[in-house]
Amino acid sequence: MASDDRIPVEQLQVGIFVHLDLGWMAHPFSFNSFKIRSADQIHTIRELGLKTVRWSPDRSDAKPVAPGAPADAAADASATAAATAETPALDPAIVAAKQARIQRLAEHRERIARVEKEFVRSAKIVGSLGQTIFSLPDQTLTAATGLVDEMVATLVSSPDLAIHVMSEHPGADDAYSHPLNVSVLAMILARELRLPPELVHIVGMGALFHDIGLAKVPPRIVNNPGPLNKAEREFFEMHCQYGLEIGKKAGLPAGTLKIIYQHHELFDGSGYPAKLKGEAIDLTARIVSLVDAFDSFCNPPNPAQAATPHEALSQMFAQYRNRFDPKLLQLFIRFMGVYPAGTVVTLSNGALGMVIAVDAAHPLQPTVVVYDPDVPKSEAIVLDLAEEAEVNISRAIRPDKLLPMVFDYLSPRRRLSFYFDSGRTADGAPA
């Protein structure tokens, strides 16, 4: 920014967009850059001891006050108070507010770490299922049932629930993220549908094993990033039948088997293997089918073809909604939010960030990690927009549109992994 874009603090007024060249911990505001909205903010900036500040003319609604002419009576009084103070000091209430914000930031970080730790544990269990179902089917069923039981117990007993996107390398293999993603999101959808716990459990078990039949399909077909020819397509579609056979041999429950066989049936009858239509498809399979499609949009075999979560939901509604139960699709979009976890966004103050968690009860006010070059990446600001009345999301943007430094800072995942936060600590107490 040019040097003539610096102005004395005496020339500040409401409507000017300023940049504070201070560490985030050295001032009480949510951001280092923001539009001044009150005379109190001007007073606070003057208390910081700054002689001049940078400002953005193109992002301001007002021009600096002419030298010697106060913006208004309130600003004039603030200027007089600041000029006559022997030792500029922040108001104790302002200091307390900043300390409270810092405490909330620490709590956000602790919650994120706890969720990622639980995700890694679950992912390791899911990873072992595919390796043991043929050799140790009883052990596999016991492990899967135990994991789903734990998740169901948390889901049905938690009034507050948030959906998190995991960090770039939380310690879990990407190969296991799809069944875990589908299981987690499908169980949340079943919960939001207010299904009884036993049906939520069936949804979770079916989602964990829905693609088990792919073990009998050649990897060159399964992992082909391009279109399949007719023979390859027919072979691929056999995985539903193969999965049913494998599941029966392993002793999987009937409800799980139904999901395995029907998870590619579509509401408009265009799915496979039986071309079932509408409510002829079991409700549990309709749930898994929808979530499976969402995760496949976000995490296709070729990452270059991946849709952002925001794009995936938009496409599912605008282009493919006939394929899904309309009630389920609307409910899924509602609790995932307009800007689902994993979406890179521009905030109303011009800041860039990435949605890392969405509260199912308040999907329009997600938690966002914010890019700020003045704050180390390891200490990145995490904002719960439900607590930030003056900031909201303006729009979603594709990660590939970010400058390299911003991309590296926000670290949008090459492949997205989702998990849930019940809002409770490991001992069951509220977080």
TIMI-912109 format. One line per 5 residues: their letters; for each residue x, y, z of C-alpha. Coordinates in steps of 0.5 Angstrom, whole numbers. Example, Ala and Ser with C-alpha at 12.3 -4.5 7.8 and 13.67 -1.06 7.14 Angstrom:
<pados>
AS	25,-9,16; 27,-2,14
</pados>
This chain:
<pados>
MASDD	0,0,0; 3,7,-2; 5,12,4; 0,17,2; -5,12,5
RIPVE	-3,13,12; -7,18,16; -6,21,23; -11,18,28; -14,25,29
QLQVG	-17,25,22; -20,18,23; -28,18,23; -34,13,22; -34,9,15
IFVHL	-26,9,14; -23,2,13; -17,2,17; -11,-3,18; -7,-4,25
DLGWM	0,-5,24; 0,-9,31; 0,-16,33; -7,-19,34; -6,-19,42
AHPFS	-4,-12,42; -11,-9,41; -18,-11,43; -21,-12,36; -23,-18,32
FNSFK	-19,-17,26; -13,-12,25; -17,-9,19; -24,-7,19; -29,-1,18
IRSAD	-30,4,24; -37,3,26; -37,8,32; -33,14,36; -32,9,41
QIHTI	-27,5,36; -24,11,34; -22,13,42; -20,6,43; -15,6,37
RELGL	-12,13,39; -11,9,46; -7,4,43; -1,10,42; -1,10,34
KTVRW	0,16,31; -2,14,24; -6,8,21; -6,5,14; -13,6,11
SPDRS	-16,3,4; -20,9,1; -23,4,-4; -26,0,2; -28,6,6
DAKPV	-35,10,6; -32,16,9; -26,20,8; -21,23,13; -23,29,17
APGAP	-19,35,15; -13,37,19; -16,41,25; -23,39,24; -26,34,29
ADAAA	-31,29,25; -36,30,30; -37,32,38; -36,25,40; -30,24,36
DASAT	-28,31,39; -29,29,46; -25,22,45; -19,26,42; -19,31,48
AAATA	-19,25,53; -13,22,49; -9,28,48; -10,30,56; -8,23,58
ETPAL	-1,23,61; -1,15,60; -5,12,55; -9,6,57; -14,1,55
DPAIV	-21,1,58; -21,-4,63; -27,-7,60; -24,-7,53; -18,-11,56
AAKQA	-23,-16,59; -27,-16,53; -20,-18,49; -18,-23,54; -25,-26,54
RIQRL	-24,-27,46; -17,-30,47; -20,-35,52; -25,-37,47; -20,-38,42
AEHRE	-16,-42,46; -23,-46,48; -24,-47,40; -17,-50,39; -18,-55,45
RIARV	-24,-57,42; -21,-58,35; -16,-62,38; -20,-66,41; -25,-68,35
EKEFV	-19,-69,31; -16,-74,36; -23,-78,36; -23,-78,29; -16,-81,28
RSAKI	-18,-86,33; -25,-88,29; -21,-88,22; -16,-93,25; -22,-97,27
VGSLG	-25,-97,20; -19,-98,17; -18,-105,20; -25,-107,18; -23,-108,11
QTIFS	-17,-112,13; -21,-117,17; -28,-118,15; -25,-124,10; -21,-127,16
LPDQT	-24,-125,22; -31,-123,21; -33,-124,28; -28,-119,30; -30,-114,25
LTAAT	-37,-114,27; -35,-113,34; -31,-107,32; -36,-104,28; -41,-105,32
GLVDE	-37,-102,38; -35,-96,34; -42,-94,32; -45,-96,39; -41,-90,41
MVATL	-43,-85,36; -50,-87,36; -50,-86,44; -46,-79,43; -51,-77,37
VSSPD	-58,-78,40; -56,-75,47; -53,-69,45; -57,-63,44; -51,-59,41
LAIHV	-48,-62,35; -42,-59,30; -40,-62,24; -32,-61,23; -27,-61,17
MSEHP	-21,-65,19; -14,-61,18; -9,-63,13; -6,-69,16; -9,-71,22
GADDA	-6,-78,22; -11,-82,18; -11,-85,12; -15,-82,6; -17,-89,4
YSHPL	-21,-90,10; -24,-83,10; -30,-84,5; -34,-90,9; -32,-86,16
NVSVL	-35,-79,12; -41,-83,10; -42,-86,16; -42,-80,20; -46,-75,16
AMILA	-51,-81,15; -52,-82,22; -53,-74,23; -58,-74,18; -62,-80,21
RELRL	-61,-76,28; -64,-70,25; -70,-74,22; -71,-76,29; -70,-83,27
PPELV	-70,-88,33; -63,-90,36; -64,-97,33; -65,-94,26; -59,-89,27
HIVGM	-55,-95,29; -57,-99,22; -55,-93,18; -48,-92,21; -47,-100,20
GALFH	-49,-100,13; -45,-93,11; -39,-97,14; -40,-103,10; -43,-100,4
DIGLA	-38,-101,-1; -35,-107,2; -36,-110,-5; -31,-106,-9; -26,-111,-6
KVPPR	-28,-116,-12; -28,-110,-17; -21,-109,-20; -17,-103,-17; -16,-100,-25
IVNNP	-24,-100,-25; -25,-97,-18; -20,-92,-18; -21,-90,-26; -21,-82,-26
GPLNK	-24,-82,-33; -31,-85,-36; -32,-92,-36; -34,-96,-42; -40,-101,-42
AEREF	-36,-107,-39; -33,-103,-34; -39,-100,-32; -43,-107,-31; -37,-110,-27
FEMHC	-37,-104,-23; -44,-104,-21; -44,-111,-19; -40,-109,-13; -47,-108,-9
QYGLE	-49,-115,-11; -42,-117,-9; -42,-113,-2; -49,-117,-1; -45,-124,-1
IGKKA	-39,-121,3; -44,-119,8; -48,-125,9; -42,-129,10; -39,-124,15
GLPAG	-46,-125,19; -48,-117,18; -55,-116,20; -60,-115,15; -61,-108,16
TLKII	-54,-107,14; -55,-112,8; -60,-108,5; -56,-101,5; -50,-105,2
YQHHE	-55,-107,-4; -59,-101,-5; -54,-95,-3; -54,-94,-11; -61,-94,-12
LFDGS	-64,-87,-14; -71,-84,-12; -72,-83,-20; -71,-90,-21; -65,-89,-25
GYPAK	-60,-92,-20; -58,-100,-20; -58,-105,-19; -65,-106,-18; -68,-100,-21
LKGEA	-72,-98,-15; -76,-92,-15; -78,-87,-9; -80,-90,-3; -79,-97,-5
IDLTA	-72,-96,-3; -71,-97,4; -71,-90,8; -64,-92,11; -61,-94,4
RIVSL	-64,-87,1; -60,-83,7; -54,-87,5; -55,-86,-2; -55,-78,-1
VDAFD	-49,-78,3; -45,-82,-1; -46,-78,-7; -44,-72,-3; -38,-75,-1
SFCNP	-36,-77,-8; -37,-70,-11; -32,-67,-6; -28,-73,-6; -27,-76,-13
PNPAQ	-22,-81,-15; -19,-75,-19; -18,-69,-14; -17,-64,-20; -25,-66,-21
AATPH	-27,-65,-14; -33,-60,-12; -32,-56,-6; -38,-57,-1; -41,-51,-3
EALSQ	-41,-53,-10; -43,-60,-8; -49,-58,-5; -51,-53,-10; -50,-58,-16
MFAQY	-54,-64,-12; -60,-59,-11; -60,-55,-18; -58,-61,-23; -59,-68,-19
RNRFD	-65,-67,-14; -69,-71,-18; -65,-77,-16; -66,-76,-8; -71,-76,-3
PKLLQ	-73,-69,-3; -75,-69,4; -68,-72,6; -64,-67,1; -67,-61,4
LFIRF	-66,-63,11; -59,-65,9; -57,-58,6; -60,-54,12; -56,-58,17
MGVYP	-50,-58,13; -51,-50,12; -50,-46,6; -43,-46,7; -41,-53,9
AGTVV	-35,-54,13; -29,-54,8; -31,-48,4; -26,-43,3; -30,-36,4
TLSNG	-29,-28,4; -32,-25,10; -36,-18,10; -30,-14,12; -26,-17,6
ALGMV	-22,-22,10; -21,-29,7; -22,-36,11; -24,-43,11; -30,-46,15
IAVDA	-28,-51,20; -34,-53,23; -42,-52,23; -47,-52,28; -53,-56,26
AHPLQ	-57,-51,30; -54,-45,27; -52,-47,20; -51,-40,18; -46,-38,23
PTVVV	-40,-43,22; -34,-43,26; -28,-40,21; -21,-40,21; -18,-33,19
YDPDV	-12,-31,14; -8,-26,17; -1,-25,15; 1,-22,22; -1,-28,26
PKSEA	3,-34,25; -1,-40,22; 0,-44,28; -4,-39,32; -9,-37,27
IVLDL	-15,-33,29; -21,-38,30; -28,-34,30; -35,-37,32; -39,-32,27
AEEAE	-45,-33,32; -41,-29,37; -39,-24,31; -45,-19,30; -41,-15,25
VNISR	-38,-20,21; -41,-25,16; -40,-29,10; -40,-26,3; -39,-31,-1
AIRPD	-35,-38,-3; -29,-38,-7; -25,-44,-10; -19,-46,-6; -15,-46,-13
KLLPM	-17,-38,-13; -13,-37,-7; -6,-34,-7; 0,-39,-6; 1,-35,1
VFDYL	-6,-36,3; -7,-43,1; -1,-45,5; -4,-41,11; -11,-44,11
SPRRR	-9,-51,8; -16,-53,5; -15,-61,4; -14,-64,-2; -19,-69,1
LSFYF	-24,-67,6; -26,-71,12; -32,-70,17; -33,-71,24; -38,-69,29
DSGRT	-37,-65,36; -42,-66,41; -40,-60,45; -38,-64,51; -31,-66,53
ADGAP	-28,-73,54; -31,-74,61; -38,-72,58; -38,-65,61; -40,-59,57
A	-34,-56,53
</pados>
